[in-house]
Amino acid sequence: MDGQARNVQLNRIHLEEDAGKSIHDLDPSNSLIDYNRAGVPLVEIVSEPDLSTADEAYAYLTELRRLVRWLEVCDGNMEEGSMRCDANISIRLKGDKNLGTKVEVKNMNSIRNVKRAIENEIKRQIELVEGGGRVVQETRSFDASNGSSFPLRSKEEANDYRYFPEPDLAPFRLTDGFLDQVRQSLPELPEEKVTRYTSQLGLREYDARVICDDRDTTVYFEALMAETPHAQAASNWMLGPVKSWLNEHNAPISAFPLSPSALAALIALIQDGKVNFSIASSRIMPAMIEQPGKSPLEVATALNLIQDTDAGSIQPVIDEVLAKFPAKVAEFRSGKKGLIGMFVGEVMKLSGGKADPKMTNELLLKRLNEK
């Protein structure tokens, strides 16, 4: 978090299975049995007390969720019960090496609520101790509606776990060779991809991390990179127009209508100077989605959007714009150089977006700096 790595040691990872649940308060004459969760394996990951703040816990859970999704263990949706978190919180005086009595907080359905619950419990325990009270070991539940917790049951003097050997399960030993095979079978993990994208492809770290937040997004990006050498341009499209379309349609990347090869062809059209990014994203991409099978060049040609790189045809448009804004021309020549963007925008508007922006900028500066 905050750009700094944290090491979180794991005490254990084990498999559990929920038993059936007896329900006695829904029917006056009968007890009900709920087997809905029986037989469903649950992986429990118990970490050591290596996290010091609610923000660190938030970052840890976010990374853990990304890993279980990446490895297709589960979808990690806490609101649906696919992933849960019980947070153990304790405080200690500054400089004291011994942790205080821990309190477990349950019933949290989002990573954000875990963060809120930890912040609330830290505050509650500090106020309790500073007021002369004593923290007791207990299990509490978090009420997300008002951001407070309340006790469920006491755990005073109770052991959380009591392990006994299972006589019906034969012991087995994991060899180093077996563990090496497992490691080699793992896919490239998110952090490894981030490192490769930044070091080999030259992506900005922020861009690489956003792309690697979702495995399906990286699958699409990898396919896109197989079609184009322009890594940063591909990243800009993934985090710009593509992400905007997905957000607008509330859809996953698997539902994006354009194939990686089609998007790569659109990127090539920009790199070749035939269209600019603005026109490509606002007009050509939507047209390609509506007309599947048509290449970006066919769409751009049909819509008369091929960029004009002829100085002879751009110059008259520039002259018309400068004649339209004499006061702004005077301001530019008196030192307001930031007005160049306004002039470029007006030329683009008058040319229907077809004027080459780079050439337009050069021709504008030349004409504006004329005595």
Residue, then its C-alpha position, 0 to 999 in steps of 0.5 A: m500500500d502507498g507504493q510500499a510492499r508489506n509482508v504478511q505471514l500466514n499462520r495456516i491455510h486449511l479446508e473446512e466444511d460447514a455442517g447442517k444448521s438447525i433452525h428452531d424459531l421459524d416453525p412452532s411445531n417443527s425444527l428445520i434443518d438447513y443443508n444449503r451450505a453443507g458439503v461446500p468446501l471453505v478455505e480458511i486463511v489465518s494470518e499472523p498479526d502483521l497488519s497495523t492499520a485499517d488501511e493495511a488490512y484493506a490493501y491485504l484483503t484487496e490483494l487476496r481477493r485479486l489472487v483468488r479470482w486470478l487463480e479461479v478459486c472463487d469469484g471473491n464477491m463478499e456481498e454474496g458470501s463467496m469470500r468472508c473476513d473475520a477481523n481480530i483487533s487488539i491495541r497496545l501502548k506505544g513502545d509495548k511489545n505485547l499485544g492487548t486482548k483481541v476482539e473478533v469482529k464478524n458479519m462484514n460483507s465488503i472490504r470497505n466495511v472491514k476497514r470501517a469495522i477495524e477503525n471503529e474497534i480501534k477507537r472503541q478499545i482506545e476509549l475503553v482503556e483510556g477511560g479505565g476499562r478493560v478489553v475482554q475477549e469477545t466476538r462482535s458484529f458490525d452494523a454497517s448502517n451506523g458504523s458501530s459494533f455490538p457484542l455477540r458472545s464472550k470468548e473469555e478464557a476460551n480457546d479459539y481452536r482445538y485441533f485433534p488428529e483425524p484417525d480416518l485420514a492417512p498422513f501424507r508428506l509433500t516433497d520438494g519435487f511436488l511443490d516445484q511442480v505446483r509452482q511451475s503449473l501456476p499462471e503468471l501472477p498479477e505482480e509478475k505481470v505488472t513487473r513485466y509490463t513496466s520493464q519489458l513493455g514500458l507501461r506506466e506502473y499505474d496503467a499496468r496495475v489497473i490492467c492486472d486487476d482483472r484476469d480477463t482484462t489481461v487476457y484481452f490485453e495480451a491478445l491485443m499486444a500480439e497484434t500491435p507493437h504499440a504497448q502504451a497506445a494499447s494501454n491507453w485504449m484499454l483504460g480509456p475508450v474500452k473501459s468507458w464502454l464497459n462502464e456504460h454498459n455495465a459489462p465485463i471485458s468478455a462482452f466487448p464487441l471488438s476483437p483484439s485484432a480489430l482494436a489493433a487495426l484501429i490503433a494502427l490507423i492512428q499510428d499511421g497518421k490517417v485519423n486522430f485519437s479523438i475521432a477514432s474513439s468518438r466516431i470510428m469505434p462506435a461505428m465499428i461496433e454497429q457494423p461488425g466485420k468492417s475494418p477501421l479504414e473502411v469505416a473511416t473512409a465511408l464516414n469521410l474521416i481520413q485525416d488531412t495532412d495537406a498543409g495547402s488545405i489546412q492553411p485556409v482553415i487556419d486563416e479563417v479561424l484567425a480572422k474570426f478571433p482577432a482579439k484572441v490573436a492579439e492576446f496570444r501575441s501579447g504573451k497568452k501562449g495557452l490560447i494555442g489550444m483554443f485555436v487548434g480546437e477551432v480548426m479541428k471543429l471547422s475541418g470536421g476533425k479531419a485536420d492533422p492536429k500536429m500539422t495544425n499546431e505547427l502551422l498555427l504557431k508559424r502564422l501567429n508568430e509572424k510579425 
